[in-house]
Amino acid sequence: MKTQVRESHRATIRCKYLGSSSRISVARYESTTWGKDPNRIMVAWDHALSTGENYREAVRQYVERAEWEGQWITSIVTDGAVAVWAGYVEDVRQDGGK
């Protein structure tokens, strides 16, 4: 059963590139409220993909494992990427809601 991430329980997913092993560590930000992340994963870097595609794929795998629904927006940062929940797929419109 998929878990709906509710607006009041937004989560941020953190991807960190581990250059020495060519992997991406993916987990939600740790907090005293949420505790240790049981869904943390390691994803192999796919050299056939672009940097953005690698991070989006890592987030997709994490969300699938966590059984979370919704649309996630991924942005590259200095040492990896972050992804934030943007809403449910049916609520996110390509035209910006116009």
C-alpha positions as CSV (number, residue, x, y, z in Angstrom):
1,M,0.0,0.0,0.0
2,K,1.5,3.3,-1.1
3,T,1.8,6.0,1.6
4,Q,0.6,9.5,0.7
5,V,3.0,12.2,1.7
6,R,0.6,14.8,3.2
7,E,1.2,18.5,2.8
8,S,1.7,18.8,6.6
9,H,4.3,16.1,6.5
10,R,6.5,17.2,3.7
11,A,9.8,15.5,3.3
12,T,13.0,16.4,1.5
13,I,15.1,13.7,-0.1
14,R,18.9,14.2,-0.1
15,C,21.1,12.6,-2.7
16,K,24.9,12.7,-2.1
17,Y,27.4,11.6,-4.8
18,L,30.1,9.3,-3.4
19,G,32.8,9.8,-6.0
20,S,35.1,7.2,-4.6
21,S,32.6,4.5,-5.2
22,S,30.6,6.0,-8.1
23,R,27.4,5.7,-6.1
24,I,24.6,8.0,-4.9
25,S,23.5,7.8,-1.3
26,V,19.7,8.6,-1.1
27,A,17.8,9.3,2.1
28,R,15.4,11.9,3.5
29,Y,16.9,14.6,5.7
30,E,17.3,13.3,9.2
31,S,15.4,15.0,12.0
32,T,14.4,14.4,15.6
33,T,10.8,14.2,14.4
34,W,11.3,11.6,11.8
35,G,14.3,9.7,13.2
36,K,16.7,7.5,11.2
37,D,15.6,6.7,7.7
38,P,14.8,3.0,7.2
39,N,14.5,3.5,3.4
40,R,18.0,4.8,2.8
41,I,19.5,3.3,-0.4
42,M,22.7,3.4,-2.5
43,V,22.3,3.7,-6.2
44,A,25.1,3.0,-8.7
45,W,26.0,5.9,-11.0
46,D,25.0,5.2,-14.6
47,H,27.6,6.8,-16.9
48,A,25.2,6.5,-19.8
49,L,22.9,9.1,-18.1
50,S,23.4,12.8,-17.5
51,T,24.0,14.1,-14.0
52,G,20.4,15.2,-13.7
53,E,19.1,11.9,-15.0
54,N,21.2,10.0,-12.5
55,Y,19.7,12.0,-9.6
56,R,16.2,11.8,-10.9
57,E,16.5,8.0,-11.2
58,A,18.0,7.8,-7.7
59,V,15.0,9.7,-6.3
60,R,12.6,7.6,-8.3
61,Q,14.1,4.4,-6.8
62,Y,14.0,5.9,-3.3
63,V,10.3,7.0,-3.6
64,E,9.4,3.6,-5.0
65,R,11.1,1.8,-2.0
66,A,9.5,4.2,0.5
67,E,6.1,3.6,-1.3
68,W,5.4,7.3,-1.4
69,E,3.1,8.8,-4.0
70,G,3.2,12.1,-5.7
71,Q,5.4,14.4,-7.8
72,W,8.9,15.1,-6.8
73,I,11.1,18.0,-8.1
74,T,14.8,17.4,-8.1
75,S,17.5,20.1,-8.1
76,I,21.2,19.7,-8.3
77,V,23.3,21.2,-5.4
78,T,27.0,21.4,-4.8
79,D,27.6,17.8,-3.6
80,G,24.6,16.0,-5.0
81,A,20.9,16.9,-5.3
82,V,17.7,17.5,-3.2
83,A,14.2,16.5,-4.1
84,V,11.0,18.1,-2.6
85,W,7.5,16.9,-2.8
86,A,5.4,19.0,-5.1
87,G,2.0,17.4,-4.7
88,Y,0.1,14.5,-6.1
89,V,0.6,13.6,-9.8
90,E,-3.0,14.4,-10.7
91,D,-2.7,17.9,-8.9
92,V,0.5,19.0,-10.7
93,R,-0.4,20.5,-14.1
94,Q,2.1,21.1,-16.9
95,D,0.5,24.5,-17.7
96,G,1.2,25.9,-14.2
97,G,-2.5,25.6,-13.3
98,K,-3.7,28.0,-16.0
